[in-house]
Amino acid sequence: MKRALKIIARKPISLVGLIVFVAIVLLSFVGPLLIQPAPRNIRDRNQPPSAAYALGTDNQGKDNFVKLIHGGREVLITAFAAAALA
């Protein structure tokens, strides 16, 4: 653990990667408690990223950012389980 922290301290890009990783994990586990899924809005289909939709919408009018937050936990659990089994 101490060696890993030394490597991270030497290279700033590894610190950025660690911060992004921690943010994704926290957002995936805490985000669904804070952000409720919004109903789809057919009028807002295939919208590009904007102030209203951070990652745009899909062809059904669902917000991609909300889908990412609510699906992230299952993806991370599956990835960690697969890594542990390997």
PDB file of N, CA, C and O in Angstrom:
ATOM      1  N   MET A   1       0.818  -1.192   0.000  1.00  0.00           N
ATOM      2  CA  MET A   1       0.000   0.000   0.000  1.00  0.00           C
ATOM      3  C   MET A   1       0.864   1.259   0.000  1.00  0.00           C
ATOM      4  O   MET A   1       0.582   2.226  -0.707  1.00  0.00           O
ATOM      5  N   LYS A   2       1.916   1.222   0.805  1.00  0.00           N
ATOM      6  CA  LYS A   2       2.808   2.372   0.891  1.00  0.00           C
ATOM      7  C   LYS A   2       3.519   2.604  -0.437  1.00  0.00           C
ATOM      8  O   LYS A   2       3.729   3.746  -0.845  1.00  0.00           O
ATOM      9  N   ARG A   3       3.885   1.521  -1.105  1.00  0.00           N
ATOM     10  CA  ARG A   3       4.562   1.621  -2.400  1.00  0.00           C
ATOM     11  C   ARG A   3       3.635   2.232  -3.461  1.00  0.00           C
ATOM     12  O   ARG A   3       4.054   3.056  -4.274  1.00  0.00           O
ATOM     13  N   ALA A   4       2.376   1.811  -3.431  1.00  0.00           N
ATOM     14  CA  ALA A   4       1.402   2.351  -4.383  1.00  0.00           C
ATOM     15  C   ALA A   4       1.214   3.847  -4.163  1.00  0.00           C
ATOM     16  O   ALA A   4       1.110   4.603  -5.129  1.00  0.00           O
ATOM     17  N   LEU A   5       1.170   4.282  -2.919  1.00  0.00           N
ATOM     18  CA  LEU A   5       1.027   5.713  -2.635  1.00  0.00           C
ATOM     19  C   LEU A   5       2.243   6.510  -3.098  1.00  0.00           C
ATOM     20  O   LEU A   5       2.105   7.652  -3.534  1.00  0.00           O
ATOM     21  N   LYS A   6       3.435   5.915  -3.005  1.00  0.00           N
ATOM     22  CA  LYS A   6       4.639   6.591  -3.488  1.00  0.00           C
ATOM     23  C   LYS A   6       4.594   6.766  -5.003  1.00  0.00           C
ATOM     24  O   LYS A   6       4.975   7.814  -5.525  1.00  0.00           O
ATOM     25  N   ILE A   7       4.130   5.740  -5.702  1.00  0.00           N
ATOM     26  CA  ILE A   7       4.020   5.817  -7.160  1.00  0.00           C
ATOM     27  C   ILE A   7       3.008   6.882  -7.554  1.00  0.00           C
ATOM     28  O   ILE A   7       3.248   7.664  -8.473  1.00  0.00           O
ATOM     29  N   ILE A   8       1.891   6.913  -6.869  1.00  0.00           N
ATOM     30  CA  ILE A   8       0.860   7.913  -7.160  1.00  0.00           C
ATOM     31  C   ILE A   8       1.382   9.319  -6.884  1.00  0.00           C
ATOM     32  O   ILE A   8       1.079  10.248  -7.633  1.00  0.00           O
ATOM     33  N   ALA A   9       2.161   9.485  -5.817  1.00  0.00           N
ATOM     34  CA  ALA A   9       2.688  10.802  -5.474  1.00  0.00           C
ATOM     35  C   ALA A   9       3.715  11.286  -6.499  1.00  0.00           C
ATOM     36  O   ALA A   9       3.853  12.491  -6.713  1.00  0.00           O
ATOM     37  N   ARG A  10       4.435  10.358  -7.133  1.00  0.00           N
ATOM     38  CA  ARG A  10       5.449  10.741  -8.121  1.00  0.00           C
ATOM     39  C   ARG A  10       4.869  11.165  -9.459  1.00  0.00           C
ATOM     40  O   ARG A  10       5.435  12.021 -10.138  1.00  0.00           O
ATOM     41  N   LYS A  11       3.755  10.580  -9.838  1.00  0.00           N
ATOM     42  CA  LYS A  11       3.192  10.849 -11.158  1.00  0.00           C
ATOM     43  C   LYS A  11       1.818  11.497 -11.011  1.00  0.00           C
ATOM     44  O   LYS A  11       0.880  10.860 -10.530  1.00  0.00           O
ATOM     45  N   PRO A  12       1.693  12.749 -11.420  1.00  0.00           N
ATOM     46  CA  PRO A  12       0.424  13.461 -11.259  1.00  0.00           C
ATOM     47  C   PRO A  12      -0.724  12.835 -12.057  1.00  0.00           C
ATOM     48  O   PRO A  12      -1.877  12.914 -11.633  1.00  0.00           O
ATOM     49  N   ILE A  13      -0.432  12.224 -13.187  1.00  0.00           N
ATOM     50  CA  ILE A  13      -1.501  11.634 -13.991  1.00  0.00           C
ATOM     51  C   ILE A  13      -2.124  10.446 -13.269  1.00  0.00           C
ATOM     52  O   ILE A  13      -3.313  10.175 -13.441  1.00  0.00           O
ATOM     53  N   SER A  14      -1.341   9.734 -12.464  1.00  0.00           N
ATOM     54  CA  SER A  14      -1.908   8.620 -11.702  1.00  0.00           C
ATOM     55  C   SER A  14      -2.818   9.146 -10.596  1.00  0.00           C
ATOM     56  O   SER A  14      -3.797   8.489 -10.241  1.00  0.00           O
ATOM     57  N   LEU A  15      -2.513  10.311 -10.052  1.00  0.00           N
ATOM     58  CA  LEU A  15      -3.384  10.920  -9.054  1.00  0.00           C
ATOM     59  C   LEU A  15      -4.718  11.320  -9.684  1.00  0.00           C
ATOM     60  O   LEU A  15      -5.775  11.151  -9.075  1.00  0.00           O
ATOM     61  N   VAL A  16      -4.664  11.844 -10.890  1.00  0.00           N
ATOM     62  CA  VAL A  16      -5.896  12.200 -11.607  1.00  0.00           C
ATOM     63  C   VAL A  16      -6.725  10.943 -11.863  1.00  0.00           C
ATOM     64  O   VAL A  16      -7.943  10.960 -11.684  1.00  0.00           O
ATOM     65  N   GLY A  17      -6.084   9.866 -12.276  1.00  0.00           N
ATOM     66  CA  GLY A  17      -6.783   8.607 -12.509  1.00  0.00           C
ATOM     67  C   GLY A  17      -7.426   8.067 -11.246  1.00  0.00           C
ATOM     68  O   GLY A  17      -8.547   7.561 -11.283  1.00  0.00           O
ATOM     69  N   LEU A  18      -6.724   8.170 -10.131  1.00  0.00           N
ATOM     70  CA  LEU A  18      -7.268   7.719  -8.853  1.00  0.00           C
ATOM     71  C   LEU A  18      -8.484   8.551  -8.458  1.00  0.00           C
ATOM     72  O   LEU A  18      -9.485   8.006  -7.992  1.00  0.00           O
ATOM     73  N   ILE A  19      -8.405   9.857  -8.639  1.00  0.00           N
ATOM     74  CA  ILE A  19      -9.529  10.737  -8.304  1.00  0.00           C
ATOM     75  C   ILE A  19     -10.737  10.418  -9.170  1.00  0.00           C
ATOM     76  O   ILE A  19     -11.858  10.375  -8.664  1.00  0.00           O
ATOM     77  N   VAL A  20     -10.533  10.194 -10.464  1.00  0.00           N
ATOM     78  CA  VAL A  20     -11.638   9.854 -11.363  1.00  0.00           C
ATOM     79  C   VAL A  20     -12.243   8.512 -10.969  1.00  0.00           C
ATOM     80  O   VAL A  20     -13.465   8.367 -10.948  1.00  0.00           O
ATOM     81  N   PHE A  21     -11.407   7.535 -10.658  1.00  0.00           N
ATOM     82  CA  PHE A  21     -11.904   6.219 -10.246  1.00  0.00           C
ATOM     83  C   PHE A  21     -12.745   6.315  -8.976  1.00  0.00           C
ATOM     84  O   PHE A  21     -13.833   5.742  -8.910  1.00  0.00           O
ATOM     85  N   VAL A  22     -12.258   7.027  -7.981  1.00  0.00           N
ATOM     86  CA  VAL A  22     -12.993   7.181  -6.725  1.00  0.00           C
ATOM     87  C   VAL A  22     -14.303   7.920  -6.967  1.00  0.00           C
ATOM     88  O   VAL A  22     -15.326   7.577  -6.374  1.00  0.00           O
ATOM     89  N   ALA A  23     -14.281   8.934  -7.838  1.00  0.00           N
ATOM     90  CA  ALA A  23     -15.506   9.678  -8.143  1.00  0.00           C
ATOM     91  C   ALA A  23     -16.545   8.780  -8.812  1.00  0.00           C
ATOM     92  O   ALA A  23     -17.730   8.856  -8.490  1.00  0.00           O
ATOM     93  N   ILE A  24     -16.109   7.940  -9.734  1.00  0.00           N
ATOM     94  CA  ILE A  24     -17.038   7.030 -10.413  1.00  0.00           C
ATOM     95  C   ILE A  24     -17.637   6.037  -9.425  1.00  0.00           C
ATOM     96  O   ILE A  24     -18.841   5.780  -9.453  1.00  0.00           O
ATOM     97  N   VAL A  25     -16.806   5.481  -8.556  1.00  0.00           N
ATOM     98  CA  VAL A  25     -17.305   4.516  -7.573  1.00  0.00           C
ATOM     99  C   VAL A  25     -18.289   5.193  -6.618  1.00  0.00           C
ATOM    100  O   VAL A  25     -19.359   4.648  -6.346  1.00  0.00           O
ATOM    101  N   LEU A  26     -17.941   6.362  -6.112  1.00  0.00           N
ATOM    102  CA  LEU A  26     -18.854   7.066  -5.204  1.00  0.00           C
ATOM    103  C   LEU A  26     -20.152   7.448  -5.899  1.00  0.00           C
ATOM    104  O   LEU A  26     -21.232   7.300  -5.326  1.00  0.00           O
ATOM    105  N   LEU A  27     -20.054   7.933  -7.121  1.00  0.00           N
ATOM    106  CA  LEU A  27     -21.246   8.326  -7.868  1.00  0.00           C
ATOM    107  C   LEU A  27     -22.141   7.123  -8.142  1.00  0.00           C
ATOM    108  O   LEU A  27     -23.366   7.244  -8.129  1.00  0.00           O
ATOM    109  N   SER A  28     -21.542   5.978  -8.386  1.00  0.00           N
ATOM    110  CA  SER A  28     -22.323   4.779  -8.674  1.00  0.00           C
ATOM    111  C   SER A  28     -23.054   4.243  -7.451  1.00  0.00           C
ATOM    112  O   SER A  28     -24.149   3.694  -7.576  1.00  0.00           O
ATOM    113  N   PHE A  29     -22.463   4.397  -6.276  1.00  0.00           N
ATOM    114  CA  PHE A  29     -23.091   3.859  -5.085  1.00  0.00           C
ATOM    115  C   PHE A  29     -23.940   4.885  -4.325  1.00  0.00           C
ATOM    116  O   PHE A  29     -24.939   4.516  -3.708  1.00  0.00           O
ATOM    117  N   VAL A  30     -23.561   6.151  -4.361  1.00  0.00           N
ATOM    118  CA  VAL A  30     -24.299   7.179  -3.637  1.00  0.00           C
ATOM    119  C   VAL A  30     -25.277   7.910  -4.556  1.00  0.00           C
ATOM    120  O   VAL A  30     -26.313   8.390  -4.096  1.00  0.00           O
ATOM    121  N   GLY A  31     -24.964   7.999  -5.831  1.00  0.00           N
ATOM    122  CA  GLY A  31     -25.789   8.724  -6.791  1.00  0.00           C
ATOM    123  C   GLY A  31     -27.240   8.289  -6.854  1.00  0.00           C
ATOM    124  O   GLY A  31     -28.120   9.149  -6.875  1.00  0.00           O
ATOM    125  N   PRO A  32     -27.538   6.977  -6.885  1.00  0.00           N
ATOM    126  CA  PRO A  32     -28.947   6.564  -6.934  1.00  0.00           C
ATOM    127  C   PRO A  32     -29.763   7.004  -5.720  1.00  0.00           C
ATOM    128  O   PRO A  32     -30.985   7.122  -5.806  1.00  0.00           O
ATOM    129  N   LEU A  33     -29.100   7.246  -4.599  1.00  0.00           N
ATOM    130  CA  LEU A  33     -29.820   7.738  -3.425  1.00  0.00           C
ATOM    131  C   LEU A  33     -30.165   9.217  -3.557  1.00  0.00           C
ATOM    132  O   LEU A  33     -31.142   9.687  -2.973  1.00  0.00           O
ATOM    133  N   LEU A  34     -29.354   9.950  -4.331  1.00  0.00           N
ATOM    134  CA  LEU A  34     -29.537  11.391  -4.465  1.00  0.00           C
ATOM    135  C   LEU A  34     -30.328  11.794  -5.707  1.00  0.00           C
ATOM    136  O   LEU A  34     -31.060  12.784  -5.686  1.00  0.00           O
ATOM    137  N   ILE A  35     -30.182  11.036  -6.777  1.00  0.00           N
ATOM    138  CA  ILE A  35     -30.809  11.386  -8.051  1.00  0.00           C
ATOM    139  C   ILE A  35     -31.844  10.329  -8.404  1.00  0.00           C
ATOM    140  O   ILE A  35     -31.516   9.157  -8.593  1.00  0.00           O
ATOM    141  N   GLN A  36     -33.072  10.749  -8.487  1.00  0.00           N
ATOM    142  CA  GLN A  36     -34.161   9.838  -8.831  1.00  0.00           C
ATOM    143  C   GLN A  36     -34.269   9.708 -10.342  1.00  0.00           C
ATOM    144  O   GLN A  36     -34.018  10.678 -11.057  1.00  0.00           O
ATOM    145  N   PRO A  37     -34.637   8.529 -10.847  1.00  0.00           N
ATOM    146  CA  PRO A  37     -34.795   8.386 -12.293  1.00  0.00           C
ATOM    147  C   PRO A  37     -35.953   9.233 -12.789  1.00  0.00           C
ATOM    148  O   PRO A  37     -37.042   9.228 -12.214  1.00  0.00           O
ATOM    149  N   ALA A  38     -35.700   9.951 -13.856  1.00  0.00           N
ATOM    150  CA  ALA A  38     -36.736  10.809 -14.438  1.00  0.00           C
ATOM    151  C   ALA A  38     -37.517  10.007 -15.475  1.00  0.00           C
ATOM    152  O   ALA A  38     -36.956   9.138 -16.142  1.00  0.00           O
ATOM    153  N   PRO A  39     -38.786  10.292 -15.611  1.00  0.00           N
ATOM    154  CA  PRO A  39     -39.554   9.603 -16.647  1.00  0.00           C
ATOM    155  C   PRO A  39     -39.083  10.024 -18.029  1.00  0.00           C
ATOM    156  O   PRO A  39     -38.552  11.119 -18.212  1.00  0.00           O
ATOM    157  N   ARG A  40     -39.283   9.157 -18.981  1.00  0.00           N
ATOM    158  CA  ARG A  40     -38.850   9.496 -20.329  1.00  0.00           C
ATOM    159  C   ARG A  40     -39.756  10.576 -20.903  1.00  0.00           C
ATOM    160  O   ARG A  40     -40.938  10.665 -20.573  1.00  0.00           O
ATOM    161  N   ASN A  41     -39.177  11.382 -21.758  1.00  0.00           N
ATOM    162  CA  ASN A  41     -39.900  12.469 -22.395  1.00  0.00           C
ATOM    163  C   ASN A  41     -39.701  12.315 -23.900  1.00  0.00           C
ATOM    164  O   ASN A  41     -38.624  12.614 -24.416  1.00  0.00           O
ATOM    165  N   ILE A  42     -40.712  11.858 -24.596  1.00  0.00           N
ATOM    166  CA  ILE A  42     -40.611  11.569 -26.024  1.00  0.00           C
ATOM    167  C   ILE A  42     -40.209  12.813 -26.817  1.00  0.00           C
ATOM    168  O   ILE A  42     -39.527  12.702 -27.836  1.00  0.00           O
ATOM    169  N   ARG A  43     -40.621  13.987 -26.361  1.00  0.00           N
ATOM    170  CA  ARG A  43     -40.276  15.215 -27.089  1.00  0.00           C
ATOM    171  C   ARG A  43     -38.777  15.508 -27.050  1.00  0.00           C
ATOM    172  O   ARG A  43     -38.268  16.215 -27.919  1.00  0.00           O
ATOM    173  N   ASP A  44     -38.072  14.981 -26.068  1.00  0.00           N
ATOM    174  CA  ASP A  44     -36.633  15.241 -25.935  1.00  0.00           C
ATOM    175  C   ASP A  44     -35.777  14.081 -26.431  1.00  0.00           C
ATOM    176  O   ASP A  44     -34.706  13.831 -25.878  1.00  0.00           O
ATOM    177  N   ARG A  45     -36.222  13.379 -27.447  1.00  0.00           N
ATOM    178  CA  ARG A  45     -35.465  12.248 -27.980  1.00  0.00           C
ATOM    179  C   ARG A  45     -34.193  12.730 -28.682  1.00  0.00           C
ATOM    180  O   ARG A  45     -34.187  13.761 -29.354  1.00  0.00           O
ATOM    181  N   ASN A  46     -33.119  11.958 -28.507  1.00  0.00           N
ATOM    182  CA  ASN A  46     -31.833  12.167 -29.192  1.00  0.00           C
ATOM    183  C   ASN A  46     -31.298  13.587 -29.056  1.00  0.00           C
ATOM    184  O   ASN A  46     -30.793  14.159 -30.022  1.00  0.00           O
ATOM    185  N   GLN A  47     -31.407  14.154 -27.860  1.00  0.00           N
ATOM    186  CA  GLN A  47     -30.878  15.492 -27.604  1.00  0.00           C
ATOM    187  C   GLN A  47     -29.374  15.400 -27.343  1.00  0.00           C
ATOM    188  O   GLN A  47     -28.918  14.448 -26.711  1.00  0.00           O
ATOM    189  N   PRO A  48     -28.603  16.371 -27.820  1.00  0.00           N
ATOM    190  CA  PRO A  48     -27.170  16.388 -27.513  1.00  0.00           C
ATOM    191  C   PRO A  48     -26.959  16.841 -26.064  1.00  0.00           C
ATOM    192  O   PRO A  48     -27.898  17.315 -25.424  1.00  0.00           O
ATOM    193  N   PRO A  49     -25.746  16.700 -25.550  1.00  0.00           N
ATOM    194  CA  PRO A  49     -25.470  17.184 -24.195  1.00  0.00           C
ATOM    195  C   PRO A  49     -25.780  18.676 -24.072  1.00  0.00           C
ATOM    196  O   PRO A  49     -25.456  19.463 -24.961  1.00  0.00           O
ATOM    197  N   SER A  50     -26.405  19.047 -22.970  1.00  0.00           N
ATOM    198  CA  SER A  50     -26.778  20.439 -22.729  1.00  0.00           C
ATOM    199  C   SER A  50     -26.888  20.660 -21.227  1.00  0.00           C
ATOM    200  O   SER A  50     -26.560  19.774 -20.438  1.00  0.00           O
ATOM    201  N   ALA A  51     -27.346  21.832 -20.837  1.00  0.00           N
ATOM    202  CA  ALA A  51     -27.519  22.117 -19.408  1.00  0.00           C
ATOM    203  C   ALA A  51     -28.621  21.239 -18.808  1.00  0.00           C
ATOM    204  O   ALA A  51     -28.545  20.857 -17.641  1.00  0.00           O
ATOM    205  N   ALA A  52     -29.627  20.926 -19.594  1.00  0.00           N
ATOM    206  CA  ALA A  52     -30.722  20.094 -19.094  1.00  0.00           C
ATOM    207  C   ALA A  52     -30.329  18.625 -19.024  1.00  0.00           C
ATOM    208  O   ALA A  52     -30.748  17.921 -18.106  1.00  0.00           O
ATOM    209  N   TYR A  53     -29.531  18.149 -19.981  1.00  0.00           N
ATOM    210  CA  TYR A  53     -29.119  16.746 -20.050  1.00  0.00           C
ATOM    211  C   TYR A  53     -27.600  16.697 -20.200  1.00  0.00           C
ATOM    212  O   TYR A  53     -27.065  16.977 -21.273  1.00  0.00           O
ATOM    213  N   ALA A  54     -26.917  16.343 -19.126  1.00  0.00           N
ATOM    214  CA  ALA A  54     -25.450  16.387 -19.114  1.00  0.00           C
ATOM    215  C   ALA A  54     -24.821  15.501 -20.192  1.00  0.00           C
ATOM    216  O   ALA A  54     -23.817  15.881 -20.794  1.00  0.00           O
ATOM    217  N   LEU A  55     -25.402  14.330 -20.439  1.00  0.00           N
ATOM    218  CA  LEU A  55     -24.871  13.424 -21.463  1.00  0.00           C
ATOM    219  C   LEU A  55     -25.849  13.226 -22.616  1.00  0.00           C
ATOM    220  O   LEU A  55     -25.685  12.309 -23.420  1.00  0.00           O
ATOM    221  N   GLY A  56     -26.858  14.077 -22.697  1.00  0.00           N
ATOM    222  CA  GLY A  56     -27.844  13.960 -23.763  1.00  0.00           C
ATOM    223  C   GLY A  56     -28.912  12.934 -23.420  1.00  0.00           C
ATOM    224  O   GLY A  56     -28.987  12.444 -22.294  1.00  0.00           O
ATOM    225  N   THR A  57     -29.732  12.620 -24.410  1.00  0.00           N
ATOM    226  CA  THR A  57     -30.792  11.627 -24.217  1.00  0.00           C
ATOM    227  C   THR A  57     -30.690  10.550 -25.279  1.00  0.00           C
ATOM    228  O   THR A  57     -30.030  10.730 -26.303  1.00  0.00           O
ATOM    229  N   ASP A  58     -31.352   9.423 -25.025  1.00  0.00           N
ATOM    230  CA  ASP A  58     -31.355   8.326 -25.995  1.00  0.00           C
ATOM    231  C   ASP A  58     -32.568   8.454 -26.913  1.00  0.00           C
ATOM    232  O   ASP A  58     -33.278   9.459 -26.882  1.00  0.00           O
ATOM    233  N   ASN A  59     -32.796   7.431 -27.727  1.00  0.00           N
ATOM    234  CA  ASN A  59     -33.886   7.500 -28.705  1.00  0.00           C
ATOM    235  C   ASN A  59     -35.265   7.334 -28.061  1.00  0.00           C
ATOM    236  O   ASN A  59     -36.278   7.465 -28.748  1.00  0.00           O
ATOM    237  N   GLN A  60     -35.323   7.049 -26.754  1.00  0.00           N
ATOM    238  CA  GLN A  60     -36.602   6.975 -26.052  1.00  0.00           C
ATOM    239  C   GLN A  60     -36.851   8.198 -25.180  1.00  0.00           C
ATOM    240  O   GLN A  60     -37.884   8.287 -24.516  1.00  0.00           O
ATOM    241  N   GLY A  61     -35.910   9.143 -25.178  1.00  0.00           N
ATOM    242  CA  GLY A  61     -36.057  10.353 -24.389  1.00  0.00           C
ATOM    243  C   GLY A  61     -35.575  10.232 -22.958  1.00  0.00           C
ATOM    244  O   GLY A  61     -35.883  11.095 -22.136  1.00  0.00           O
ATOM    245  N   LYS A  62     -34.820   9.176 -22.629  1.00  0.00           N
ATOM    246  CA  LYS A  62     -34.305   8.994 -21.274  1.00  0.00           C
ATOM    247  C   LYS A  62     -32.945   9.681 -21.144  1.00  0.00           C
ATOM    248  O   LYS A  62     -32.142   9.669 -22.077  1.00  0.00           O
ATOM    249  N   ASP A  63     -32.700  10.272 -19.990  1.00  0.00           N
ATOM    250  CA  ASP A  63     -31.453  10.978 -19.715  1.00  0.00           C
ATOM    251  C   ASP A  63     -30.307   9.971 -19.552  1.00  0.00           C
ATOM    252  O   ASP A  63     -30.375   9.087 -18.698  1.00  0.00           O
ATOM    253  N   ASN A  64     -29.271  10.103 -20.360  1.00  0.00           N
ATOM    254  CA  ASN A  64     -28.142   9.156 -20.322  1.00  0.00           C
ATOM    255  C   ASN A  64     -27.348   9.255 -19.026  1.00  0.00           C
ATOM    256  O   ASN A  64     -26.841   8.240 -18.550  1.00  0.00           O
ATOM    257  N   PHE A  65     -27.223  10.440 -18.440  1.00  0.00           N
ATOM    258  CA  PHE A  65     -26.486  10.600 -17.188  1.00  0.00           C
ATOM    259  C   PHE A  65     -27.173   9.845 -16.052  1.00  0.00           C
ATOM    260  O   PHE A  65     -26.508   9.189 -15.250  1.00  0.00           O
ATOM    261  N   VAL A  66     -28.491   9.935 -15.983  1.00  0.00           N
ATOM    262  CA  VAL A  66     -29.245   9.229 -14.945  1.00  0.00           C
ATOM    263  C   VAL A  66     -29.131   7.718 -15.159  1.00  0.00           C
ATOM    264  O   VAL A  66     -29.012   6.964 -14.193  1.00  0.00           O
ATOM    265  N   LYS A  67     -29.167   7.279 -16.405  1.00  0.00           N
ATOM    266  CA  LYS A  67     -29.012   5.850 -16.682  1.00  0.00           C
ATOM    267  C   LYS A  67     -27.622   5.370 -16.274  1.00  0.00           C
ATOM    268  O   LYS A  67     -27.473   4.264 -15.753  1.00  0.00           O
ATOM    269  N   LEU A  68     -26.608   6.194 -16.508  1.00  0.00           N
ATOM    270  CA  LEU A  68     -25.238   5.846 -16.129  1.00  0.00           C
ATOM    271  C   LEU A  68     -25.105   5.709 -14.618  1.00  0.00           C
ATOM    272  O   LEU A  68     -24.465   4.775 -14.134  1.00  0.00           O
ATOM    273  N   ILE A  69     -25.696   6.623 -13.876  1.00  0.00           N
ATOM    274  CA  ILE A  69     -25.619   6.577 -12.413  1.00  0.00           C
ATOM    275  C   ILE A  69     -26.330   5.343 -11.867  1.00  0.00           C
ATOM    276  O   ILE A  69     -25.799   4.653 -10.997  1.00  0.00           O
ATOM    277  N   HIS A  70     -27.524   5.063 -12.373  1.00  0.00           N
ATOM    278  CA  HIS A  70     -28.300   3.947 -11.840  1.00  0.00           C
ATOM    279  C   HIS A  70     -27.784   2.588 -12.307  1.00  0.00           C
ATOM    280  O   HIS A  70     -28.053   1.584 -11.647  1.00  0.00           O
ATOM    281  N   GLY A  71     -27.061   2.519 -13.408  1.00  0.00           N
ATOM    282  CA  GLY A  71     -26.529   1.255 -13.880  1.00  0.00           C
ATOM    283  C   GLY A  71     -25.100   0.992 -13.442  1.00  0.00           C
ATOM    284  O   GLY A  71     -24.613  -0.133 -13.556  1.00  0.00           O
ATOM    285  N   GLY A  72     -24.427   2.013 -12.944  1.00  0.00           N
ATOM    286  CA  GLY A  72     -23.017   1.891 -12.579  1.00  0.00           C
ATOM    287  C   GLY A  72     -22.746   0.920 -11.449  1.00  0.00           C
ATOM    288  O   GLY A  72     -21.727   0.229 -11.460  1.00  0.00           O
ATOM    289  N   ARG A  73     -23.634   0.855 -10.480  1.00  0.00           N
ATOM    290  CA  ARG A  73     -23.413  -0.019  -9.325  1.00  0.00           C
ATOM    291  C   ARG A  73     -23.364  -1.481  -9.747  1.00  0.00           C
ATOM    292  O   ARG A  73     -22.476  -2.220  -9.323  1.00  0.00           O
ATOM    293  N   GLU A  74     -24.312  -1.903 -10.580  1.00  0.00           N
ATOM    294  CA  GLU A  74     -24.344  -3.293 -11.030  1.00  0.00           C
ATOM    295  C   GLU A  74     -23.120  -3.628 -11.870  1.00  0.00           C
ATOM    296  O   GLU A  74     -22.568  -4.723 -11.764  1.00  0.00           O
ATOM    297  N   VAL A  75     -22.703  -2.694 -12.696  1.00  0.00           N
ATOM    298  CA  VAL A  75     -21.520  -2.925 -13.532  1.00  0.00           C
ATOM    299  C   VAL A  75     -20.275  -3.069 -12.661  1.00  0.00           C
ATOM    300  O   VAL A  75     -19.467  -3.970 -12.889  1.00  0.00           O
ATOM    301  N   LEU A  76     -20.110  -2.203 -11.677  1.00  0.00           N
ATOM    302  CA  LEU A  76     -18.933  -2.285 -10.798  1.00  0.00           C
ATOM    303  C   LEU A  76     -18.931  -3.568  -9.968  1.00  0.00           C
ATOM    304  O   LEU A  76     -17.883  -4.192  -9.804  1.00  0.00           O
ATOM    305  N   ILE A  77     -20.075  -3.965  -9.449  1.00  0.00           N
ATOM    306  CA  ILE A  77     -20.149  -5.207  -8.664  1.00  0.00           C
ATOM    307  C   ILE A  77     -19.785  -6.404  -9.542  1.00  0.00           C
ATOM    308  O   ILE A  77     -19.043  -7.288  -9.113  1.00  0.00           O
ATOM    309  N   THR A  78     -20.300  -6.433 -10.755  1.00  0.00           N
ATOM    310  CA  THR A  78     -19.980  -7.516 -11.675  1.00  0.00           C
ATOM    311  C   THR A  78     -18.505  -7.530 -12.039  1.00  0.00           C
ATOM    312  O   THR A  78     -17.884  -8.592 -12.097  1.00  0.00           O
ATOM    313  N   ALA A  79     -17.939  -6.340 -12.288  1.00  0.00           N
ATOM    314  CA  ALA A  79     -16.515  -6.260 -12.642  1.00  0.00           C
ATOM    315  C   ALA A  79     -15.619  -6.709 -11.493  1.00  0.00           C
ATOM    316  O   ALA A  79     -14.653  -7.441 -11.710  1.00  0.00           O
ATOM    317  N   PHE A  80     -15.929  -6.277 -10.276  1.00  0.00           N
ATOM    318  CA  PHE A  80     -15.118  -6.691  -9.126  1.00  0.00           C
ATOM    319  C   PHE A  80     -15.262  -8.183  -8.853  1.00  0.00           C
ATOM    320  O   PHE A  80     -14.285  -8.835  -8.486  1.00  0.00           O
ATOM    321  N   ALA A  81     -16.460  -8.735  -9.023  1.00  0.00           N
ATOM    322  CA  ALA A  81     -16.660 -10.173  -8.844  1.00  0.00           C
ATOM    323  C   ALA A  81     -15.885 -10.976  -9.888  1.00  0.00           C
ATOM    324  O   ALA A  81     -15.274 -11.996  -9.567  1.00  0.00           O
ATOM    325  N   ALA A  82     -15.912 -10.514 -11.127  1.00  0.00           N
ATOM    326  CA  ALA A  82     -15.164 -11.200 -12.191  1.00  0.00           C
ATOM    327  C   ALA A  82     -13.665 -11.137 -11.931  1.00  0.00           C
ATOM    328  O   ALA A  82     -12.956 -12.120 -12.147  1.00  0.00           O
ATOM    329  N   ALA A  83     -13.179  -9.988 -11.471  1.00  0.00           N
ATOM    330  CA  ALA A  83     -11.755  -9.854 -11.165  1.00  0.00           C
ATOM    331  C   ALA A  83     -11.357 -10.739  -9.988  1.00  0.00           C
ATOM    332  O   ALA A  83     -10.272 -11.321  -9.988  1.00  0.00           O
ATOM    333  N   ALA A  84     -12.222 -10.843  -8.993  1.00  0.00           N
ATOM    334  CA  ALA A  84     -11.918 -11.694  -7.837  1.00  0.00           C
ATOM    335  C   ALA A  84     -11.893 -13.173  -8.224  1.00  0.00           C
ATOM    336  O   ALA A  84     -11.070 -13.940  -7.725  1.00  0.00           O
ATOM    337  N   LEU A  85     -12.794 -13.560  -9.108  1.00  0.00           N
ATOM    338  CA  LEU A  85     -12.817 -14.958  -9.552  1.00  0.00           C
ATOM    339  C   LEU A  85     -11.655 -15.300 -10.465  1.00  0.00           C
ATOM    340  O   LEU A  85     -11.198 -16.443 -10.495  1.00  0.00           O
ATOM    341  N   ALA A  86     -11.179 -14.318 -11.205  1.00  0.00           N
ATOM    342  CA  ALA A  86     -10.047 -14.562 -12.105  1.00  0.00           C
ATOM    343  C   ALA A  86      -8.789 -14.680 -11.296  1.00  0.00           C
ATOM    344  O   ALA A  86      -7.712 -14.887 -11.855  1.00  0.00           O
TER     345      ALA A  86
END
